[in-house]
Amino acid sequence: MIRLIFLGAPGTGKGTISSYLKEQHGFFHISSGDLFRFYAKEEKTALAEEIKSYINNGLYVPDELTNRTVADFYHKNQSQDKIIFDGYPRTLNQCEYIDEIIKFTHVILLQPTDWDMIINRLSSRRSCPQCKRIYNINSVDFKPKVANLCDLCKVELIHRKDDDPSVVSTRINVYNEQTKPVIEYYKKKNLLHLVDANKSFEELYKLVLEIVNK
């Protein structure tokens, strides 16, 4: 079984790589952001109501509730052979909690050497509101076939407000500061693999596959 954690600031490519691993290699993808939205919209449980009370009021979902949500979803899907965790764990508390439940096999950190490239990549990012597929309007490889339409769903792509250049730098700084203890935690466990996020998608994807297939 493969239990993979993707670490990396916004725009480093972990969402795109996760999508390709899901589509081409049968990975099951757990994204904390998508998970909250799923529980708030689809689930009719006490846990879902608790999540909804935070999301509907624009409040930060605390670690304790995030942990319970991820654990609940994992237990429902733990028969999956290959699972990616994207956006979780993000704090030391989350690491220590989830390590009691799951034995992770790989932790991959997508770490750029040039942050300006990442900021430009984020600013031109678009996503499908239905299937969550990610596009980049300035990339030959990741442009939609028809301008501003998802190749699969044929719906209009969206540009997230937090992908605006004025917001991106702050998001990156907050993420990097928040995840320093997480990186150190998995480094000490000898699970961390560092990959340069400025490489082309083809190179990144190849390196990730080499790591998970070891």
Residue pairs with C-beta under 8 A, 6 or more apart in sequence:
1 81
1 82
1 105
2 27
2 81
2 82
2 83
2 105
2 106
2 212
3 83
3 85
3 102
3 103
3 104
3 105
3 106
4 27
4 82
4 83
4 84
4 85
4 104
4 105
4 106
4 107
4 108
4 212
5 84
5 85
5 88
5 89
5 104
5 106
5 107
5 108
5 186
6 14
6 17
6 18
6 84
6 85
6 86
6 87
6 108
6 110
7 14
7 107
7 108
7 109
7 110
7 179
7 182
7 183
7 186
8 14
8 109
8 110
8 111
8 197
9 112
9 118
9 171
9 172
9 175
9 176
10 118
10 122
10 162
10 163
10 168
10 171
10 172
10 175
11 118
11 119
11 121
11 122
11 125
11 168
11 172
12 110
12 111
12 112
12 118
12 197
13 110
13 197
13 201
13 204
14 86
14 110
15 31
15 86
15 132
15 134
16 134
16 142
16 201
17 110
17 201
17 204
17 205
17 208
18 27
18 29
18 31
18 84
18 86
19 29
19 132
19 133
19 134
20 205
21 27
21 29
21 82
21 84
21 208
21 212
22 28
22 29
22 84
25 82
25 209
26 81
26 82
27 82
27 83
27 84
28 77
28 80
28 82
28 83
28 84
29 83
29 84
29 86
30 70
30 73
30 74
30 77
30 83
30 84
30 85
30 86
30 88
31 86
31 87
31 88
31 132
32 66
32 69
32 70
32 86
32 87
32 88
32 90
33 87
34 132
35 69
35 70
35 73
36 51
36 55
36 61
36 69
37 55
39 45
39 47
39 48
39 51
39 52
39 69
39 73
40 48
40 51
40 52
40 55
40 56
42 48
47 68
47 69
47 72
50 65
51 61
51 65
51 69
53 59
54 60
54 61
54 62
54 65
55 61
61 69
63 91
63 93
63 94
63 97
66 88
66 94
67 93
67 94
67 97
67 98
70 85
70 88
70 94
70 98
71 97
71 98
71 101
74 83
74 101
74 102
77 83
82 212
85 104
88 94
88 98
89 95
89 97
89 98
89 182
90 178
90 179
90 182
91 178
91 181
91 182
92 181
92 182
92 185
94 182
95 181
95 182
95 185
95 186
96 185
104 191
105 191
105 212
106 191
106 193
106 211
106 212
107 186
107 191
107 192
107 193
108 192
108 193
108 195
108 208
108 211
109 183
109 192
109 193
109 194
109 195
110 195
110 197
110 204
111 194
111 195
111 196
111 197
112 118
112 196
112 197
112 198
113 196
113 198
114 198
115 172
117 198
118 172
118 197
118 198
119 165
119 168
119 169
119 172
120 138
121 136
122 163
122 168
123 163
123 164
123 165
123 168
124 136
124 137
124 138
124 139
125 134
125 135
125 136
125 159
125 160
125 163
126 134
126 135
126 136
126 137
126 144
126 148
126 157
126 158
126 159
127 133
127 134
127 135
127 157
127 158
127 160
128 134
128 135
128 150
128 152
128 153
128 155
128 157
128 158
129 155
129 157
129 158
130 150
130 153
130 155
131 150
131 152
131 153
133 150
133 151
133 152
133 153
134 142
135 142
135 143
135 144
135 150
135 157
136 142
136 143
137 143
137 144
141 201
142 201
144 150
144 151
144 157
145 151
148 156
148 157
149 155
149 156
149 157
150 156
150 157
161 167
162 168
162 171
183 192
186 192
193 211
195 204
195 207
195 208
195 211
197 204
199 207
